[in-house]
Amino acid sequence: TDDTIYGTTGDVVISVSRKDGSVRWKRDLGKKSIRRLAVEDGRVYVPTRKGDSGYGTNPDDTRIYALDTRDGTIEWKTGFGNEVPAGPATLGEDELYVSLSDGTVASMDKLTGAVRWTERIGGSSSTAPILHDQTVYIGNKAGELHLIESETGEDRRNYSVSESISGIAIEGSTVAVTHQSTVTVLDRISGEQRWKYRSK
């Protein structure tokens, strides 16, 4: 809600009053929270990674949690093996999208956590998914921007900018990607480069 702030301290997700800073609840997940949280419709979505620095093979090393905003109760949790989430979950109408370090993009049911589809884009994912116009935009470390159909998971096309992509922004008919010290603006439909700016 508007009067509540959600955050993380180590392995713990906390809910804090915006008015006076009092803690409303804490939820210890036993794992490190990764990147930012996503909050919508009474749930906090938390991508997590096992707290140690090693890479194991436990299918629960990486989990996505949904917590009830009222008291921090775990509503569901879904495991994704030992790959690291590339950013926060991206929320759609009935689904959420996550990207993992092995290049996997997954669509999940927001109510149950059930996986609807997964797609491998090649290379390591380097950005959180961006949802726009029934399309999921995702960048990887190989410098490829992939456009995935949000309902089916079909990787419809990809555009190359040569360097690892660190950010994506969409405005009108264009998509801007940041990579190294460069911003490249592409036509969303054709992938044609509109312009490029490199900082000195």
Salt bridges, closest charged atoms under 4 A:
ASP3 OD2 - ARG24 NH2 3.41
ASP11 OD1 - LYS32 NZ 3.89
GLU40 OE1 - LYS110 NZ 2.44
ASP41 OD2 - LYS110 NZ 3.97
ASP52 OD2 - LYS50 NZ 3.68
ASP60 OD2 - ARG63 NH2 3.25
ASP61 OD2 - ARG49 NH1 3.93
ASP68 OD2 - ARG70 NH2 2.72
GLU75 OE1 - ARG43 NE 2.69
GLU95 OE1 - ARG116 NH1 3.37
ASP102 OD2 - ARG120 NH1 3.94
ASP109 OD2 - ARG116 NH2 3.21
ASP133 OD2 - ARG188 NH2 3.93
GLU144 OE1 - HIS146 NE2 3.05
ASP155 OD2 - HIS146 ND1 2.75
GLU163 OE1 - HIS179 ND1 2.88
ASP187 OD2 - ARG194 NH2 2.90
